[in-house]
Amino acid sequence: MKRFLRAALPSLAVLFLLAFLFRAHVLTGLALYLDKSGPPQKADAIFVFAGDASGNRILKGAELAREGFAPRVVVSGPDDNYGYYECDLAIPFAVRAGYPESYFIRFPNHAHSTEEEAVSAAAELRSLGIHRVILVTSLYHTRRAGSDFRAAAPELTSFMVSAPDKYFTPNGWWHNREARKTFLIEWLKTGATFLHL
């Protein structure tokens, strides 16, 4: 074992040195792995995932509707927000930002994870007769949300579109405390999903 460690030590030292020298590239690459978003495509509806207290997700969904990518925006709204469904807080926020209330469809639900939300969303979208849907969530959440949704609704055509995040961007996220927390939590959740935990 000692002989193996002695032989491996120079290689490990070089590896750590390279990781240190190229840490910005490595950290950016790890963040970009979480991003599975793309450009919007014409669809029957837009589905906005819950979990964004800043309102960027619903504003992105409303913006896409205004640009003509889909006629309606289904707004997910799990409960547990001080006795409110999240959609009942998000829609008035978007209306105050200048978007017509007619864009939005409330989707109150009781999901406690992205996977549960995707299953509920798939059932709701089927009931609305949706075949093509734009899925809107934060950039760091697009890989996991898209994977969960495709597993729940393989027959629906979906397009992942990312909403901006106040703190998290792939380049330089490690300089911001909130972004570091977001990165760590999302990677933990991604790993848990991969391991089916």
N, CA and C atoms as an extended XYZ file, in Angstrom:
591
Properties=species:S:1:pos:R:3:atomname:S:1:resname:S:1:resid:I:1 pbc="F F F"
N         0.827       -1.199        0.000 N   MET     1
C         0.000        0.000        0.000 CA  MET     1
C         0.872        1.264        0.000 C   MET     1
N         1.938        1.241        0.818 N   LYS     2
C         2.832        2.403        0.873 CA  LYS     2
C         3.481        2.640       -0.483 C   LYS     2
N         3.844        1.531       -1.162 N   ARG     3
C         4.469        1.643       -2.476 CA  ARG     3
C         3.484        2.277       -3.467 C   ARG     3
N         2.228        1.865       -3.380 N   PHE     4
C         1.193        2.419       -4.267 CA  PHE     4
C         1.010        3.916       -4.015 C   PHE     4
N         0.960        4.287       -2.734 N   LEU     5
C         0.781        5.700       -2.386 CA  LEU     5
C         1.957        6.537       -2.867 C   LEU     5
N         3.183        6.002       -2.703 N   ARG     6
C         4.370        6.721       -3.163 CA  ARG     6
C         4.340        6.910       -4.679 C   ARG     6
N         3.892        5.896       -5.377 N   ALA     7
C         3.826        5.975       -6.838 CA  ALA     7
C         2.712        6.917       -7.299 C   ALA     7
N         1.603        6.946       -6.553 N   ALA     8
C         0.448        7.765       -6.943 CA  ALA     8
C         0.596        9.218       -6.539 C   ALA     8
N         1.431        9.503       -5.548 N   LEU     9
C         1.553       10.860       -5.010 CA  LEU     9
C         1.896       11.911       -6.073 C   LEU     9
N         2.877       11.692       -6.938 N   PRO    10
C         3.158       12.711       -7.967 CA  PRO    10
C         1.963       12.967       -8.893 C   PRO    10
N         1.260       11.895       -9.268 N   SER    11
C         0.089       12.064      -10.141 CA  SER    11
C        -1.009       12.851       -9.444 C   SER    11
N        -1.222       12.549       -8.156 N   LEU    12
C        -2.229       13.287       -7.385 CA  LEU    12
C        -1.845       14.753       -7.243 C   LEU    12
N        -0.566       15.012       -7.020 N   ALA    13
C        -0.092       16.397       -6.882 CA  ALA    13
C        -0.338       17.172       -8.170 C   ALA    13
N        -0.036       16.534       -9.310 N   VAL    14
C        -0.277       17.181      -10.610 CA  VAL    14
C        -1.769       17.419      -10.812 C   VAL    14
N        -2.580       16.436      -10.448 N   LEU    15
C        -4.032       16.562      -10.590 CA  LEU    15
C        -4.569       17.724       -9.763 C   LEU    15
N        -4.133       17.826       -8.506 N   PHE    16
C        -4.573       18.925       -7.647 CA  PHE    16
C        -4.080       20.271       -8.171 C   PHE    16
N        -2.860       20.302       -8.688 N   LEU    17
C        -2.335       21.546       -9.250 CA  LEU    17
C        -3.160       21.985      -10.457 C   LEU    17
N        -3.477       21.040      -11.343 N   LEU    18
C        -4.294       21.365      -12.515 CA  LEU    18
C        -5.687       21.820      -12.107 C   LEU    18
N        -6.268       21.143      -11.114 N   ALA    19
C        -7.601       21.532      -10.630 CA  ALA    19
C        -7.571       22.953      -10.075 C   ALA    19
N        -6.482       23.279       -9.365 N   PHE    20
C        -6.365       24.629       -8.808 CA  PHE    20
C        -6.199       25.669       -9.919 C   PHE    20
N        -5.325       25.368      -10.877 N   LEU    21
C        -5.061       26.325      -11.953 CA  LEU    21
C        -6.275       26.555      -12.840 C   LEU    21
N        -7.063       25.498      -13.049 N   PHE    22
C        -8.225       25.593      -13.937 CA  PHE    22
C        -9.539       25.543      -13.168 C   PHE    22
N        -9.512       25.982      -11.911 N   ARG    23
C       -10.708       25.862      -11.063 CA  ARG    23
C       -11.903       26.621      -11.623 C   ARG    23
N       -11.693       27.771      -12.228 N   ALA    24
C       -12.820       28.525      -12.786 CA  ALA    24
C       -13.499       27.726      -13.899 C   ALA    24
N       -12.700       27.070      -14.737 N   HIS    25
C       -13.263       26.256      -15.818 CA  HIS    25
C       -14.018       25.049      -15.253 C   HIS    25
N       -13.430       24.426      -14.229 N   VAL    26
C       -14.064       23.252      -13.617 CA  VAL    26
C       -15.379       23.643      -12.962 C   VAL    26
N       -15.362       24.725      -12.180 N   LEU    27
C       -16.569       25.161      -11.470 CA  LEU    27
C       -17.653       25.621      -12.446 C   LEU    27
N       -17.243       26.294      -13.511 N   THR    28
C       -18.210       26.703      -14.536 CA  THR    28
C       -18.794       25.474      -15.220 C   THR    28
N       -17.960       24.499      -15.519 N   GLY    29
C       -18.436       23.270      -16.160 CA  GLY    29
C       -19.437       22.519      -15.304 C   GLY    29
N       -19.180       22.471      -13.993 N   LEU    30
C       -20.116       21.802      -13.093 CA  LEU    30
C       -21.465       22.514      -13.072 C   LEU    30
N       -21.442       23.835      -13.147 N   ALA    31
C       -22.701       24.598      -13.180 CA  ALA    31
C       -23.410       24.407      -14.518 C   ALA    31
N       -22.637       24.404      -15.608 N   LEU    32
C       -23.250       24.238      -16.925 CA  LEU    32
C       -23.882       22.861      -17.093 C   LEU    32
N       -23.377       21.872      -16.372 N   TYR    33
C       -23.973       20.540      -16.434 CA  TYR    33
C       -25.437       20.574      -15.985 C   TYR    33
N       -25.747       21.450      -15.040 N   LEU    34
C       -27.108       21.544      -14.518 CA  LEU    34
C       -28.069       22.186      -15.518 C   LEU    34
N       -27.521       22.884      -16.512 N   ASP    35
C       -28.335       23.634      -17.470 CA  ASP    35
C       -28.680       22.781      -18.688 C   ASP    35
N       -29.953       22.451      -18.834 N   LYS    36
C       -30.433       21.724      -20.011 CA  LYS    36
C       -31.502       22.548      -20.727 C   LYS    36
N       -31.357       23.859      -20.667 N   SER    37
C       -32.349       24.726      -21.303 CA  SER    37
C       -31.984       24.978      -22.760 C   SER    37
N       -32.957       25.470      -23.492 N   GLY    38
C       -32.754       25.801      -24.889 CA  GLY    38
C       -33.692       26.913      -25.294 C   GLY    38
N       -33.713       27.230      -26.574 N   PRO    39
C       -34.608       28.292      -27.029 CA  PRO    39
C       -36.064       27.841      -26.995 C   PRO    39
N       -36.975       28.764      -26.806 N   PRO    40
C       -38.399       28.393      -26.808 CA  PRO    40
C       -38.868       28.010      -28.206 C   PRO    40
N       -39.878       27.157      -28.235 N   GLN    41
C       -40.513       26.740      -29.478 CA  GLN    41
C       -42.020       26.957      -29.324 C   GLN    41
N       -42.722       27.059      -30.420 N   LYS    42
C       -44.181       27.196      -30.355 CA  LYS    42
C       -44.784       25.998      -29.632 C   LYS    42
N       -45.724       26.263      -28.754 N   ALA    43
C       -46.322       25.193      -27.948 CA  ALA    43
C       -47.777       25.510      -27.669 C   ALA    43
N       -48.457       24.527      -27.076 N   ASP    44
C       -49.859       24.707      -26.692 CA  ASP    44
C       -49.981       25.469      -25.382 C   ASP    44
N       -48.955       25.358      -24.544 N   ALA    45
C       -48.996       26.017      -23.238 CA  ALA    45
C       -47.590       26.129      -22.680 C   ALA    45
N       -47.480       26.951      -21.662 N   ILE    46
C       -46.247       27.122      -20.898 CA  ILE    46
C       -46.536       26.636      -19.492 C   ILE    46
N       -45.656       25.840      -18.942 N   PHE    47
C       -45.807       25.389      -17.558 CA  PHE    47
C       -44.681       25.991      -16.740 C   PHE    47
N       -45.042       26.696      -15.664 N   VAL    48
C       -44.057       27.331      -14.786 CA  VAL    48
C       -43.921       26.516      -13.507 C   VAL    48
N       -42.724       25.968      -13.291 N   PHE    49
C       -42.457       25.225      -12.064 CA  PHE    49
C       -42.443       26.174      -10.869 C   PHE    49
N       -42.889       25.664       -9.746 N   ALA    50
C       -42.906       26.433       -8.503 CA  ALA    50
C       -41.503       26.462       -7.888 C   ALA    50
N       -41.373       27.238       -6.824 N   GLY    51
C       -40.133       27.244       -6.055 CA  GLY    51
C       -39.256       28.454       -6.269 C   GLY    51
N       -39.800       29.515       -6.846 N   ASP    52
C       -39.002       30.723       -7.110 CA  ASP    52
C       -39.662       31.919       -6.451 C   ASP    52
N       -39.220       32.237       -5.257 N   ALA    53
C       -39.835       33.339       -4.510 CA  ALA    53
C       -39.558       34.699       -5.144 C   ALA    53
N       -38.564       34.792       -6.014 N   SER    54
C       -38.246       36.076       -6.646 CA  SER    54
C       -39.228       36.442       -7.754 C   SER    54
N       -39.946       35.451       -8.299 N   GLY    55
C       -40.910       35.712       -9.363 CA  GLY    55
C       -40.331       35.663      -10.764 C   GLY    55
N       -39.057       35.350      -10.905 N   ASN    56
C       -38.447       35.329      -12.239 CA  ASN    56
C       -39.032       34.249      -13.141 C   ASN    56
N       -39.417       33.117      -12.565 N   ARG    57
C       -39.967       32.036      -13.385 CA  ARG    57
C       -41.300       32.443      -14.009 C   ARG    57
N       -42.201       32.980      -13.197 N   ILE    58
C       -43.505       33.348      -13.765 CA  ILE    58
C       -43.368       34.522      -14.732 C   ILE    58
N       -42.457       35.438      -14.460 N   LEU    59
C       -42.265       36.548      -15.393 CA  LEU    59
C       -41.719       36.048      -16.731 C   LEU    59
N       -40.841       35.051      -16.690 N   LYS    60
C       -40.331       34.475      -17.934 CA  LYS    60
C       -41.459       33.775      -18.696 C   LYS    60
N       -42.290       33.026      -17.975 N   GLY    61
C       -43.432       32.379      -18.621 CA  GLY    61
C       -44.362       33.387      -19.261 C   GLY    61
N       -44.655       34.475      -18.552 N   ALA    62
C       -45.535       35.518      -19.080 CA  ALA    62
C       -44.911       36.205      -20.289 C   ALA    62
N       -43.617       36.430      -20.232 N   GLU    63
C       -42.901       37.048      -21.355 CA  GLU    63
C       -42.998       36.168      -22.609 C   GLU    63
N       -42.849       34.861      -22.425 N   LEU    64
C       -42.960       33.939      -23.564 CA  LEU    64
C       -44.370       33.946      -24.152 C   LEU    64
N       -45.377       34.049      -23.274 N   ALA    65
C       -46.761       34.140      -23.755 CA  ALA    65
C       -46.962       35.435      -24.543 C   ALA    65
N       -46.436       36.524      -24.014 N   ARG    66
C       -46.561       37.814      -24.711 CA  ARG    66
C       -45.871       37.777      -26.071 C   ARG    66
N       -44.775       37.021      -26.164 N   GLU    67
C       -44.046       36.923      -27.427 CA  GLU    67
C       -44.703       35.947      -28.404 C   GLU    67
N       -45.785       35.299      -27.974 N   GLY    68
C       -46.555       34.453      -28.873 CA  GLY    68
C       -46.129       33.004      -28.954 C   GLY    68
N       -45.313       32.543      -28.020 N   PHE    69
C       -44.880       31.144      -28.066 CA  PHE    69
C       -45.977       30.177      -27.621 C   PHE    69
N       -46.895       30.628      -26.793 N   ALA    70
C       -48.033       29.807      -26.363 CA  ALA    70
C       -49.115       30.730      -25.838 C   ALA    70
N       -50.386       30.314      -25.928 N   PRO    71
C       -51.481       31.207      -25.538 CA  PRO    71
C       -51.777       31.253      -24.045 C   PRO    71
N       -51.270       30.291      -23.281 N   ARG    72
C       -51.620       30.253      -21.853 CA  ARG    72
C       -50.444       29.759      -21.029 C   ARG    72
N       -50.456       30.177      -19.767 N   VAL    73
C       -49.369       29.861      -18.837 CA  VAL    73
C       -49.969       29.141      -17.633 C   VAL    73
N       -49.622       27.879      -17.484 N   VAL    74
C       -50.092       27.093      -16.336 CA  VAL    74
C       -49.093       27.315      -15.210 C   VAL    74
N       -49.581       27.855      -14.107 N   VAL    75
C       -48.703       28.247      -13.000 CA  VAL    75
C       -48.851       27.263      -11.859 C   VAL    75
N       -47.781       26.539      -11.588 N   SER    76
C       -47.803       25.562      -10.507 CA  SER    76
C       -47.859       26.277       -9.166 C   SER    76
N       -48.599       25.681       -8.240 N   GLY    77
C       -48.750       26.330       -6.948 CA  GLY    77
C       -48.898       25.373       -5.802 C   GLY    77
N       -47.799       24.766       -5.367 N   PRO    78
C       -47.900       23.948       -4.158 CA  PRO    78
C       -48.354       24.785       -2.969 C   PRO    78
N       -48.947       24.112       -1.998 N   ASP    79
C       -49.353       24.828       -0.789 CA  ASP    79
C       -48.134       24.999        0.126 C   ASP    79
N       -48.366       25.354        1.362 N   ASP    80
C       -47.303       25.565        2.362 CA  ASP    80
C       -46.649       26.935        2.281 C   ASP    80
N       -47.262       27.914        1.655 N   ASN    81
C       -46.732       29.275        1.625 CA  ASN    81
C       -47.609       30.168        2.507 C   ASN    81
N       -47.421       30.059        3.806 N   TYR    82
C       -48.216       30.837        4.768 CA  TYR    82
C       -49.713       30.659        4.544 C   TYR    82
N       -50.097       29.431        4.208 N   GLY    83
C       -51.508       29.132        4.012 CA  GLY    83
C       -52.019       29.409        2.616 C   GLY    83
N       -51.132       29.797        1.696 N   TYR    84
C       -51.523       30.086        0.314 CA  TYR    84
C       -50.896       29.055       -0.623 C   TYR    84
N       -51.548       28.868       -1.761 N   TYR    85
C       -50.901       28.146       -2.856 CA  TYR    85
C       -49.968       29.133       -3.555 C   TYR    85
N       -48.833       28.641       -3.975 N   GLU    86
C       -47.857       29.538       -4.595 CA  GLU    86
C       -48.412       30.234       -5.834 C   GLU    86
N       -49.251       29.543       -6.609 N   CYS    87
C       -49.822       30.170       -7.811 CA  CYS    87
C       -50.685       31.379       -7.454 C   CYS    87
N       -51.292       31.368       -6.275 N   ASP    88
C       -52.136       32.489       -5.856 CA  ASP    88
C       -51.319       33.704       -5.420 C   ASP    88
N       -50.027       33.512       -5.233 N   LEU    89
C       -49.119       34.627       -4.969 CA  LEU    89
C       -48.407       35.056       -6.251 C   LEU    89
N       -48.075       34.068       -7.082 N   ALA    90
C       -47.299       34.344       -8.295 CA  ALA    90
C       -48.107       35.096       -9.353 C   ALA    90
N       -49.351       34.688       -9.569 N   ILE    91
C       -50.144       35.312      -10.637 CA  ILE    91
C       -50.387       36.803      -10.370 C   ILE    91
N       -50.819       37.209       -9.167 N   PRO    92
C       -50.961       38.648       -8.920 CA  PRO    92
C       -49.635       39.416       -9.075 C   PRO    92
N       -48.536       38.767       -8.730 N   PHE    93
C       -47.214       39.384       -8.915 CA  PHE    93
C       -46.973       39.692      -10.389 C   PHE    93
N       -47.286       38.737      -11.266 N   ALA    94
C       -47.104       38.945      -12.706 CA  ALA    94
C       -48.075       39.992      -13.243 C   ALA    94
N       -49.295       40.007      -12.710 N   VAL    95
C       -50.279       41.008      -13.130 CA  VAL    95
C       -49.786       42.404      -12.741 C   VAL    95
N       -49.240       42.539      -11.537 N   ARG    96
C       -48.687       43.837      -11.119 CA  ARG    96
C       -47.515       44.256      -12.003 C   ARG    96
N       -46.838       43.284      -12.600 N   ALA    97
C       -45.715       43.579      -13.499 CA  ALA    97
C       -46.189       43.941      -14.902 C   ALA    97
N       -47.527       43.914      -15.130 N   GLY    98
C       -48.064       44.378      -16.400 CA  GLY    98
C       -48.587       43.309      -17.341 C   GLY    98
N       -48.653       42.068      -16.879 N   TYR    99
C       -49.158       40.995      -17.735 CA  TYR    99
C       -50.638       40.759      -17.439 C   TYR    99
N       -51.463       40.513      -18.458 N   PRO   100
C       -52.896       40.321      -18.227 CA  PRO   100
C       -53.183       39.013      -17.483 C   PRO   100
N       -54.123       39.058      -16.577 N   GLU   101
C       -54.487       37.881      -15.794 CA  GLU   101
C       -55.000       36.752      -16.690 C   GLU   101
N       -55.517       37.111      -17.849 N   SER   102
C       -56.069       36.109      -18.770 CA  SER   102
C       -55.007       35.142      -19.301 C   SER   102
N       -53.740       35.500      -19.198 N   TYR   103
C       -52.668       34.587      -19.622 CA  TYR   103
C       -52.617       33.318      -18.774 C   TYR   103
N       -53.024       33.428      -17.505 N   PHE   104
C       -52.638       32.443      -16.509 CA  PHE   104
C       -53.736       31.448      -16.144 C   PHE   104
N       -53.303       30.220      -15.905 N   ILE   105
C       -54.176       29.165      -15.380 CA  ILE   105
C       -53.586       28.716      -14.046 C   ILE   105
N       -54.368       28.815      -12.999 N   ARG   106
C       -53.932       28.354      -11.672 CA  ARG   106
C       -53.796       26.834      -11.669 C   ARG   106
N       -52.744       26.344      -11.036 N   PHE   107
C       -52.606       24.910      -10.847 CA  PHE   107
C       -52.180       24.628       -9.404 C   PHE   107
N       -53.156       24.749       -8.473 N   PRO   108
C       -52.825       24.438       -7.079 CA  PRO   108
C       -52.558       22.937       -6.940 C   PRO   108
N       -51.574       22.587       -6.149 N   ASN   109
C       -51.243       21.171       -5.958 CA  ASN   109
C       -50.573       20.978       -4.603 C   ASN   109
N       -50.251       19.745       -4.304 N   HIS   110
C       -49.650       19.416       -3.005 CA  HIS   110
C       -48.289       18.751       -3.169 C   HIS   110
N       -47.593       19.051       -4.251 N   ALA   111
C       -46.285       18.446       -4.512 CA  ALA   111
C       -45.247       18.946       -3.508 C   ALA   111
N       -44.373       18.031       -3.111 N   HIS   112
C       -43.296       18.388       -2.182 CA  HIS   112
C       -41.923       18.124       -2.772 C   HIS   112
N       -41.867       17.834       -4.068 N   SER   113
C       -40.592       17.634       -4.749 CA  SER   113
C       -40.806       17.910       -6.228 C   SER   113
N       -39.708       18.080       -6.940 N   THR   114
C       -39.816       18.295       -8.385 CA  THR   114
C       -40.446       17.088       -9.063 C   THR   114
N       -40.080       15.896       -8.610 N   GLU   115
C       -40.644       14.684       -9.190 CA  GLU   115
C       -42.156       14.627       -9.004 C   GLU   115
N       -42.640       14.925       -7.787 N   GLU   116
C       -44.085       14.942       -7.530 CA  GLU   116
C       -44.764       16.025       -8.361 C   GLU   116
N       -44.109       17.177       -8.474 N   GLU   117
C       -44.682       18.273       -9.250 CA  GLU   117
C       -44.781       17.892      -10.729 C   GLU   117
N       -43.762       17.210      -11.242 N   ALA   118
C       -43.777       16.784      -12.647 CA  ALA   118
C       -44.908       15.799      -12.915 C   ALA   118
N       -45.117       14.863      -12.010 N   VAL   119
C       -46.202       13.882      -12.165 CA  VAL   119
C       -47.558       14.590      -12.153 C   VAL   119
N       -47.742       15.502      -11.201 N   SER   120
C       -48.997       16.267      -11.125 CA  SER   120
C       -49.192       17.136      -12.360 C   SER   120
N       -48.102       17.780      -12.807 N   ALA   121
C       -48.179       18.651      -13.976 CA  ALA   121
C       -48.555       17.855      -15.222 C   ALA   121
N       -47.966       16.676      -15.363 N   ALA   122
C       -48.266       15.840      -16.536 CA  ALA   122
C       -49.756       15.515      -16.590 C   ALA   122
N       -50.327       15.154      -15.447 N   ALA   123
C       -51.758       14.832      -15.399 CA  ALA   123
C       -52.605       16.058      -15.736 C   ALA   123
N       -52.230       17.206      -15.202 N   GLU   124
C       -52.966       18.453      -15.459 CA  GLU   124
C       -52.898       18.841      -16.931 C   GLU   124
N       -51.714       18.754      -17.514 N   LEU   125
C       -51.553       19.135      -18.915 CA  LEU   125
C       -52.316       18.193      -19.836 C   LEU   125
N       -52.326       16.911      -19.505 N   ARG   126
C       -53.129       15.962      -20.295 CA  ARG   126
C       -54.604       16.338      -20.230 C   ARG   126
N       -55.079       16.687      -19.030 N   SER   127
C       -56.494       17.030      -18.874 CA  SER   127
C       -56.861       18.293      -19.645 C   SER   127
N       -55.875       19.157      -19.882 N   LEU   128
C       -56.103       20.382      -20.658 CA  LEU   128
C       -55.930       20.160      -22.160 C   LEU   128
N       -55.579       18.939      -22.554 N   GLY   129
C       -55.403       18.638      -23.974 CA  GLY   129
C       -54.106       19.175      -24.547 C   GLY   129
N       -53.102       19.358      -23.709 N   ILE   130
C       -51.810       19.892      -24.146 CA  ILE   130
C       -50.955       18.772      -24.735 C   ILE   130
N       -50.333       19.054      -25.873 N   HIS   131
C       -49.422       18.087      -26.504 CA  HIS   131
C       -47.990       18.607      -26.569 C   HIS   131
N       -47.845       19.929      -26.676 N   ARG   132
C       -46.522       20.569      -26.717 CA  ARG   132
C       -46.486       21.617      -25.623 C   ARG   132
N       -45.439       21.566      -24.804 N   VAL   133
C       -45.386       22.468      -23.658 CA  VAL   133
C       -43.980       23.023      -23.474 C   VAL   133
N       -43.916       24.304      -23.143 N   ILE   134
C       -42.665       24.932      -22.730 CA  ILE   134
C       -42.596       24.836      -21.214 C   ILE   134
N       -41.531       24.281      -20.704 N   LEU   135
C       -41.328       24.174      -19.261 CA  LEU   135
C       -40.376       25.279      -18.828 C   LEU   135
N       -40.804       26.087      -17.869 N   VAL   136
C       -39.980       27.202      -17.399 CA  VAL   136
C       -39.560       26.965      -15.962 C   VAL   136
N       -38.266       27.060      -15.728 N   THR   137
C       -37.730       26.987      -14.371 CA  THR   137
C       -36.389       27.705      -14.355 C   THR   137
N       -35.764       27.776      -13.203 N   SER   138
C       -34.458       28.422      -13.092 CA  SER   138
C       -33.404       27.593      -13.805 C   SER   138
N       -32.379       28.253      -14.331 N   LEU   139
C       -31.350       27.586      -15.117 CA  LEU   139
C       -30.783       26.360      -14.403 C   LEU   139
N       -30.422       26.509      -13.146 N   TYR   140
C       -29.795       25.407      -12.408 CA  TYR   140
C       -30.746       24.224      -12.188 C   TYR   140
N       -32.025       24.426      -12.391 N   HIS   141
C       -33.048       23.406      -12.135 CA  HIS   141
C       -33.497       22.708      -13.422 C   HIS   141
N       -33.020       23.167      -14.577 N   THR   142
C       -33.564       22.674      -15.842 CA  THR   142
C       -33.249       21.202      -16.105 C   THR   142
N       -32.053       20.735      -15.759 N   ARG   143
C       -31.719       19.327      -16.016 CA  ARG   143
C       -32.650       18.404      -15.234 C   ARG   143
N       -32.764       18.639      -13.945 N   ARG   144
C       -33.553       17.749      -13.094 CA  ARG   144
C       -35.041       17.859      -13.399 C   ARG   144
N       -35.534       19.082      -13.561 N   ALA   145
C       -36.960       19.276      -13.848 CA  ALA   145
C       -37.339       18.646      -15.188 C   ALA   145
N       -36.499       18.847      -16.196 N   GLY   146
C       -36.782       18.274      -17.504 CA  GLY   146
C       -36.772       16.759      -17.487 C   GLY   146
N       -35.812       16.200      -16.777 N   SER   147
C       -35.719       14.739      -16.674 CA  SER   147
C       -36.948       14.163      -15.969 C   SER   147
N       -37.347       14.792      -14.861 N   ASP   148
C       -38.528       14.313      -14.127 CA  ASP   148
C       -39.789       14.436      -14.974 C   ASP   148
N       -39.910       15.545      -15.715 N   PHE   149
C       -41.113       15.733      -16.523 CA  PHE   149
C       -41.164       14.723      -17.666 C   PHE   149
N       -40.052       14.507      -18.340 N   ARG   150
C       -40.039       13.543      -19.449 CA  ARG   150
C       -40.352       12.131      -18.959 C   ARG   150
N       -39.901       11.801      -17.751 N   ALA   151
C       -40.222       10.487      -17.184 CA  ALA   151
C       -41.717       10.373      -16.887 C   ALA   151
N       -42.321       11.490      -16.449 N   ALA   152
C       -43.741       11.477      -16.095 CA  ALA   152
C       -44.646       11.564      -17.319 C   ALA   152
N       -44.152       12.194      -18.392 N   ALA   153
C       -44.999       12.412      -19.582 CA  ALA   153
C       -44.194       12.215      -20.856 C   ALA   153
N       -43.748       10.992      -21.123 N   PRO   154
C       -42.912       10.776      -22.315 CA  PRO   154
C       -43.638       11.062      -23.626 C   PRO   154
N       -44.963       11.054      -23.599 N   GLU   155
C       -45.724       11.278      -24.830 CA  GLU   155
C       -45.889       12.751      -25.167 C   GLU   155
N       -45.589       13.640      -24.221 N   LEU   156
C       -45.709       15.075      -24.468 CA  LEU   156
C       -44.386       15.630      -24.983 C   LEU   156
N       -44.451       16.542      -25.921 N   THR   157
C       -43.250       17.216      -26.420 CA  THR   157
C       -42.987       18.417      -25.521 C   THR   157
N       -41.790       18.471      -24.950 N   SER   158
C       -41.491       19.560      -24.016 CA  SER   158
C       -40.198       20.264      -24.399 C   SER   158
N       -40.157       21.552      -24.076 N   PHE   159
C       -38.992       22.395      -24.338 CA  PHE   159
C       -38.619       23.101      -23.038 C   PHE   159
N       -37.400       22.905      -22.572 N   MET   160
C       -36.950       23.548      -21.337 CA  MET   160
C       -36.443       24.951      -21.652 C   MET   160
N       -36.954       25.929      -20.929 N   VAL   161
C       -36.492       27.309      -21.060 CA  VAL   161
C       -36.152       27.809      -19.665 C   VAL   161
N       -35.014       28.459      -19.527 N   SER   162
C       -34.593       28.907      -18.198 CA  SER   162
C       -34.995       30.352      -17.932 C   SER   162
N       -35.332       30.588      -16.695 N   ALA   163
C       -35.578       31.943      -16.204 CA  ALA   163
C       -34.307       32.420      -15.507 C   ALA   163
N       -34.032       33.711      -15.542 N   PRO   164
C       -32.834       34.205      -14.860 CA  PRO   164
C       -32.955       34.043      -13.350 C   PRO   164
N       -31.828       33.956      -12.699 N   ASP   165
C       -31.791       33.875      -11.243 CA  ASP   165
C       -31.024       35.086      -10.722 C   ASP   165
N       -31.477       35.630       -9.618 N   LYS   166
C       -30.877       36.841       -9.065 CA  LYS   166
C       -29.406       36.638       -8.707 C   LYS   166
N       -29.050       35.444       -8.264 N   TYR   167
C       -27.694       35.202       -7.770 CA  TYR   167
C       -26.884       34.225       -8.613 C   TYR   167
N       -27.542       33.225       -9.185 N   PHE   168
C       -26.817       32.126       -9.802 CA  PHE   168
C       -26.628       32.320      -11.304 C   PHE   168
N       -25.377       32.333      -11.735 N   THR   169
C       -25.020       32.262      -13.143 CA  THR   169
C       -23.874       31.250      -13.240 C   THR   169
N       -23.751       30.521      -14.341 N   PRO   170
C       -22.697       29.516      -14.430 CA  PRO   170
C       -21.289       30.081      -14.244 C   PRO   170
N       -21.071       31.278      -14.757 N   ASN   171
C       -19.752       31.898      -14.619 CA  ASN   171
C       -19.686       32.733      -13.344 C   ASN   171
N       -18.856       32.310      -12.421 N   GLY   172
C       -18.625       33.101      -11.220 CA  GLY   172
C       -19.568       32.859      -10.072 C   GLY   172
N       -20.390       31.801      -10.145 N   TRP   173
C       -21.346       31.539       -9.060 CA  TRP   173
C       -20.650       31.374       -7.721 C   TRP   173
N       -19.419       30.912       -7.714 N   TRP   174
C       -18.700       30.623       -6.465 CA  TRP   174
C       -18.309       31.882       -5.694 C   TRP   174
N       -18.499       33.050       -6.298 N   HIS   175
C       -18.191       34.304       -5.606 CA  HIS   175
C       -19.361       34.825       -4.774 C   HIS   175
N       -20.510       34.175       -4.871 N   ASN   176
C       -21.714       34.666       -4.201 CA  ASN   176
C       -22.241       33.596       -3.247 C   ASN   176
N       -22.494       33.981       -1.994 N   ARG   177
C       -22.909       33.015       -0.979 CA  ARG   177
C       -24.224       32.326       -1.342 C   ARG   177
N       -25.220       33.093       -1.804 N   GLU   178
C       -26.512       32.503       -2.167 CA  GLU   178
C       -26.359       31.543       -3.349 C   GLU   178
N       -25.524       31.914       -4.310 N   ALA   179
C       -25.296       31.045       -5.457 CA  ALA   179
C       -24.578       29.766       -5.039 C   ALA   179
N       -23.647       29.871       -4.092 N   ARG   180
C       -22.952       28.672       -3.603 CA  ARG   180
C       -23.938       27.721       -2.940 C   ARG   180
N       -24.875       28.262       -2.173 N   LYS   181
C       -25.890       27.411       -1.546 CA  LYS   181
C       -26.772       26.753       -2.609 C   LYS   181
N       -27.174       27.533       -3.606 N   THR   182
C       -28.005       26.999       -4.688 CA  THR   182
C       -27.283       25.860       -5.402 C   THR   182
N       -26.009       26.084       -5.730 N   PHE   183
C       -25.220       25.072       -6.430 CA  PHE   183
C       -25.127       23.783       -5.609 C   PHE   183
N       -24.804       23.911       -4.345 N   LEU   184
C       -24.639       22.733       -3.491 CA  LEU   184
C       -25.949       21.964       -3.347 C   LEU   184
N       -27.027       22.688       -3.075 N   ILE   185
C       -28.328       22.031       -2.889 CA  ILE   185
C       -28.777       21.344       -4.176 C   ILE   185
N       -28.601       22.020       -5.321 N   GLU   186
C       -29.043       21.420       -6.579 CA  GLU   186
C       -28.208       20.191       -6.933 C   GLU   186
N       -26.924       20.234       -6.664 N   TRP   187
C       -26.098       19.060       -6.931 CA  TRP   187
C       -26.467       17.908       -6.002 C   TRP   187
N       -26.782       18.207       -4.744 N   LEU   188
C       -27.231       17.153       -3.828 CA  LEU   188
C       -28.530       16.524       -4.323 C   LEU   188
N       -29.456       17.352       -4.768 N   LYS   189
C       -30.730       16.846       -5.284 CA  LYS   189
C       -30.529       16.071       -6.584 C   LYS   189
N       -29.633       16.546       -7.433 N   THR   190
C       -29.343       15.841       -8.683 CA  THR   190
C       -28.750       14.467       -8.389 C   THR   190
N       -27.823       14.422       -7.433 N   GLY   191
C       -27.242       13.134       -7.037 CA  GLY   191
C       -28.277       12.200       -6.438 C   GLY   191
N       -29.151       12.751       -5.598 N   ALA   192
C       -30.209       11.929       -4.981 CA  ALA   192
C       -31.164       11.370       -6.038 C   ALA   192
N       -31.479       12.197       -7.036 N   THR   193
C       -32.342       11.740       -8.131 CA  THR   193
C       -31.671       10.614       -8.916 C   THR   193
N       -30.378       10.807       -9.199 N   PHE   194
C       -29.627        9.790       -9.932 CA  PHE   194
C       -29.599        8.455       -9.179 C   PHE   194
N       -29.494        8.538       -7.847 N   LEU   195
C       -29.440        7.335       -7.023 CA  LEU   195
C       -30.823        6.829       -6.622 C   LEU   195
N       -31.883        7.517       -7.097 N   HIS   196
C       -33.278        7.149       -6.783 CA  HIS   196
C       -33.529        7.176       -5.278 C   HIS   196
N       -33.016        8.213       -4.613 N   LEU   197
C       -33.218        8.352       -3.169 CA  LEU   197
C       -34.439        9.220       -2.867 C   LEU   197
